[in-house]
Amino acid sequence: MRFIATLAFACLLFSCNQSPELKVGSWRGIVNVQGQELPMNFEVLKKDNQYSVVIKNDEEEITLDEVKVTSDSITMFMHIFDTEIHARIGEGQLTGYYVKNYEKDFKLPFTATFGEEHRFVVASNDPEEDFSGKYAVTFVSPTDTTVAVGIFQQTGNQLTGTFLTPIGDYRYLQGNVVDGEMMLSTFDGNHAFVFKAKKKDGQLVGDFWSGKDSHETWTATKDETAELPDAEKLTYLKDGYDRIDFSFPDTEGNIVTPNDERFKNKVLILQIFGTWCPNCMDETRFLSQWYNNNKDRDVAILGLAYEAKDDFAYASGRVKKMKSKLNVPYDFVIAGNKDKKEAAKTLPMLNHVLSFPTTIFIDKNGEVRRIHTGFTGPGTGVFYEEFIQSFNQTMDELLGDKLASSQ
């Protein structure tokens, strides 16, 4: 009897010390952004004892295939970004933090609950204040004012949409309307955004929180004619220049210039970008698919990477990882640091580097024909389709053939 009692006690003790297993299925996470709750939805999958995570923002799904699970904790490596979520596993709960490795002291509290699929609140078809439509928007920060265009779609209390700005869009936003207040969020591994607003005196008045310490106020007026400044006129060559010149190392350290033999008699697209930039990843996916469909034409694409650290090994490693995960068919060089003023020094023929990404179109004679600031991504719907049409028209003109370009 003493042996049985001892065995029973040992089994009880063992079971009490067992760590909860990570549950497979839907989770709702919360990232604390400056005291605001940023809800994010994700799904945990498991195949052959290997976990993966799918982050969801409206129609977007981002698969994280580097997920490390130990007996009591999980680490999610955020796709191509140098960011991570670390959490302790509880009974249907995760508790930890979200960190950007490339920024100093960037750590935000993170929690998650299993079995929940709503964003801010549970979906309902009950009537709510309607925020659907197109808006002329103004964002105001302590140092700057930015014009934007807001587009929102609402069904019941569920709200989706995005903001288009002169330097890119805020990608897939998802949320709810609660007691007359709109709430939107996105979390894609690098962006951690929360937007809120209410209607006041015929316009929207709200706040925008981003990451650890960025806060802006914003106002918006419904306007179906709202539009942004011409993206073709924001970045341009200084007087006296008609071409781009540089000497940057590729990811193996070999020097590349736009005058290299492989670019002669070809239309060359230069992509100013960074692996830390989600809008750049949207453009990279687009350019990769376009190039795969058009690589037999006289065209080349070269990415100019401006990374988060002035360290060649670090920058090269981030670019190589991005190329591998996104299956990018064109090459990259390491051009410099992501600070816009520092980036501009590497391309002194430009008036500035205003946005990551920026796309430069060079004709077969080496002359710059077009510079497009920012990127209008798939989260913008019809605006993305308009961009594709404009891009294809430009490439057909520069290539001088009648072969229809395809996305």
Solvent accessible surface area in square Angstrom, and as a share of the most:
residue,aa,sasa,rsa
1,M,187,0.84
2,R,209,0.76
3,F,151,0.63
4,I,108,0.55
5,A,63,0.49
6,T,82,0.48
7,L,93,0.46
8,A,59,0.46
9,F,129,0.54
10,A,48,0.37
11,C,74,0.44
12,L,110,0.55
13,L,93,0.46
14,F,134,0.56
15,S,64,0.41
16,C,93,0.56
17,N,109,0.56
18,Q,101,0.45
19,S,46,0.30
20,P,37,0.23
21,E,125,0.56
22,L,6,0.03
23,K,80,0.34
24,V,76,0.44
25,G,18,0.17
26,S,30,0.19
27,W,2,0.01
28,R,34,0.12
29,G,0,0.00
30,I,26,0.13
31,V,0,0.00
32,N,56,0.29
33,V,0,0.00
34,Q,63,0.28
35,G,59,0.57
36,Q,41,0.18
37,E,104,0.47
38,L,0,0.00
39,P,1,0.00
40,M,1,0.00
41,N,13,0.07
42,F,4,0.02
43,E,48,0.22
44,V,0,0.00
45,L,71,0.35
46,K,82,0.35
47,K,158,0.67
48,D,125,0.65
49,N,131,0.67
50,Q,101,0.45
51,Y,22,0.08
52,S,24,0.16
53,V,0,0.00
54,V,13,0.07
55,I,0,0.00
56,K,63,0.27
57,N,0,0.00
58,D,60,0.31
59,E,145,0.65
60,E,19,0.09
61,E,117,0.53
62,I,16,0.08
63,T,72,0.42
64,L,1,0.00
65,D,84,0.44
66,E,65,0.29
67,V,10,0.06
68,K,124,0.52
69,V,45,0.26
70,T,64,0.37
71,S,86,0.56
72,D,45,0.23
73,S,34,0.22
74,I,1,0.00
75,T,19,0.11
76,M,0,0.00
77,F,65,0.27
78,M,1,0.01
79,H,26,0.11
80,I,0,0.00
81,F,14,0.06
82,D,21,0.11
83,T,1,0.00
84,E,28,0.12
85,I,0,0.00
86,H,51,0.23
87,A,6,0.05
88,R,148,0.54
89,I,8,0.04
90,G,23,0.22
91,E,132,0.59
92,G,10,0.10
93,Q,81,0.36
94,L,0,0.00
95,T,84,0.49
96,G,22,0.21
97,Y,70,0.27
98,Y,0,0.00
99,V,23,0.13
100,K,21,0.09
101,N,63,0.32
102,Y,24,0.09
103,E,65,0.29
104,K,173,0.73
105,D,113,0.59
106,F,9,0.04
107,K,115,0.49
108,L,10,0.05
109,P,78,0.49
110,F,1,0.00
111,T,61,0.36
112,A,2,0.02
113,T,40,0.23
114,F,68,0.28
115,G,52,0.50
116,E,57,0.25
117,E,126,0.57
118,H,45,0.20
119,R,7,0.03
120,F,28,0.12
121,V,50,0.29
122,V,106,0.61
123,A,54,0.42
124,S,37,0.24
125,N,130,0.67
126,D,96,0.50
127,P,132,0.83
128,E,64,0.28
129,E,79,0.35
130,D,79,0.41
131,F,0,0.00
132,S,33,0.21
133,G,22,0.22
134,K,35,0.15
135,Y,7,0.02
136,A,41,0.32
137,V,4,0.02
138,T,44,0.25
139,F,3,0.01
140,V,68,0.39
141,S,27,0.18
142,P,130,0.82
143,T,129,0.75
144,D,87,0.45
145,T,82,0.48
146,T,42,0.25
147,V,74,0.42
148,A,5,0.04
149,V,5,0.03
150,G,0,0.00
151,I,20,0.10
152,F,5,0.02
153,Q,98,0.43
154,Q,34,0.15
155,T,94,0.55
156,G,24,0.23
157,N,10,0.05
158,Q,81,0.36
159,L,0,0.00
160,T,30,0.17
161,G,8,0.08
162,T,0,0.00
163,F,0,0.00
164,L,11,0.05
165,T,8,0.05
166,P,24,0.15
167,I,71,0.36
168,G,8,0.08
169,D,2,0.01
170,Y,39,0.15
171,R,8,0.03
172,Y,27,0.10
173,L,0,0.00
174,Q,46,0.20
175,G,2,0.02
176,N,3,0.02
177,V,1,0.01
178,V,35,0.20
179,D,130,0.67
180,G,22,0.21
181,E,37,0.17
182,M,0,0.00
183,M,29,0.13
184,L,0,0.00
185,S,0,0.00
186,T,0,0.00
187,F,0,0.00
188,D,3,0.01
189,G,1,0.01
190,N,11,0.05
191,H,25,0.11
192,A,3,0.02
193,F,15,0.06
194,V,0,0.00
195,F,0,0.00
196,K,41,0.17
197,A,2,0.02
198,K,105,0.44
199,K,86,0.36
200,K,128,0.54
201,D,134,0.70
202,G,73,0.70
203,Q,63,0.28
204,L,2,0.01
205,V,60,0.35
206,G,7,0.06
207,D,43,0.22
208,F,9,0.04
209,W,32,0.11
210,S,22,0.14
211,G,8,0.08
212,K,77,0.33
213,D,111,0.57
214,S,46,0.30
215,H,68,0.30
216,E,33,0.15
217,T,64,0.37
218,W,1,0.00
219,T,51,0.30
220,A,2,0.01
221,T,68,0.40
222,K,111,0.47
223,D,49,0.25
224,E,119,0.53
225,T,112,0.65
226,A,10,0.08
227,E,150,0.67
228,L,50,0.25
229,P,60,0.38
230,D,71,0.37
231,A,26,0.21
232,E,60,0.27
233,K,150,0.64
234,L,40,0.20
235,T,3,0.02
236,Y,119,0.45
237,L,32,0.16
238,K,89,0.38
239,D,147,0.76
240,G,88,0.85
241,Y,107,0.41
242,D,71,0.37
243,R,102,0.37
244,I,7,0.04
245,D,78,0.40
246,F,13,0.06
247,S,71,0.46
248,F,20,0.08
249,P,35,0.22
250,D,27,0.14
251,T,23,0.13
252,E,120,0.54
253,G,39,0.37
254,N,90,0.46
255,I,107,0.54
256,V,4,0.03
257,T,28,0.16
258,P,19,0.12
259,N,97,0.50
260,D,41,0.21
261,E,131,0.59
262,R,106,0.39
263,F,13,0.06
264,K,115,0.49
265,N,115,0.59
266,K,71,0.30
267,V,0,0.00
268,L,4,0.02
269,I,0,0.00
270,L,0,0.00
271,Q,0,0.00
272,I,0,0.00
273,F,0,0.00
274,G,0,0.00
275,T,5,0.03
276,W,44,0.16
277,C,6,0.03
278,P,6,0.04
279,N,14,0.07
280,C,0,0.00
281,M,4,0.02
282,D,8,0.04
283,E,3,0.01
284,T,0,0.00
285,R,100,0.36
286,F,4,0.02
287,L,1,0.00
288,S,9,0.06
289,Q,91,0.41
290,W,0,0.00
291,Y,39,0.15
292,N,74,0.38
293,N,80,0.41
294,N,4,0.02
295,K,110,0.47
296,D,141,0.73
297,R,21,0.08
298,D,71,0.37
299,V,2,0.01
300,A,11,0.09
301,I,7,0.04
302,L,0,0.00
303,G,0,0.00
304,L,0,0.00
305,A,0,0.00
306,Y,0,0.00
307,E,2,0.01
308,A,19,0.15
309,K,82,0.35
310,D,124,0.64
311,D,71,0.37
312,F,87,0.36
313,A,78,0.61
314,Y,44,0.17
315,A,2,0.02
316,S,7,0.04
317,G,36,0.35
318,R,35,0.13
319,V,0,0.00
320,K,89,0.38
321,K,53,0.23
322,M,0,0.00
323,K,53,0.23
324,S,80,0.52
325,K,52,0.22
326,L,27,0.13
327,N,119,0.61
328,V,10,0.06
329,P,52,0.33
330,Y,7,0.03
331,D,61,0.32
332,F,4,0.02
333,V,0,0.00
334,I,17,0.09
335,A,7,0.06
336,G,22,0.22
337,N,30,0.15
338,K,58,0.24
339,D,68,0.35
340,K,80,0.34
341,K,163,0.69
342,E,78,0.35
343,A,0,0.00
344,A,23,0.18
345,K,139,0.59
346,T,44,0.25
347,L,0,0.00
348,P,72,0.45
349,M,11,0.05
350,L,3,0.02
351,N,45,0.23
352,H,63,0.28
353,V,6,0.03
354,L,55,0.27
355,S,0,0.00
356,F,15,0.06
357,P,0,0.00
358,T,1,0.01
359,T,5,0.03
360,I,0,0.00
361,F,2,0.01
362,I,8,0.04
363,D,12,0.06
364,K,72,0.31
365,N,117,0.60
366,G,24,0.23
367,E,69,0.31
368,V,25,0.14
369,R,142,0.52
370,R,34,0.12
371,I,9,0.05
372,H,20,0.09
373,T,3,0.02
374,G,2,0.01
375,F,4,0.02
376,T,29,0.17
377,G,0,0.00
378,P,50,0.32
379,G,18,0.17
380,T,3,0.02
381,G,41,0.39
382,V,94,0.54
383,F,46,0.19
384,Y,24,0.09
385,E,103,0.46
386,E,96,0.43
387,F,19,0.08
388,I,15,0.08
389,Q,131,0.58
390,S,48,0.31
391,F,2,0.01
392,N,24,0.12
393,Q,109,0.49
394,T,19,0.11
395,M,0,0.00
396,D,38,0.20
397,E,116,0.52
398,L,18,0.09
399,L,10,0.05
400,G,67,0.65
401,D,58,0.30
402,K,205,0.87
403,L,104,0.52
404,A,81,0.63
405,S,15,0.10
406,S,50,0.32
407,Q,66,0.29
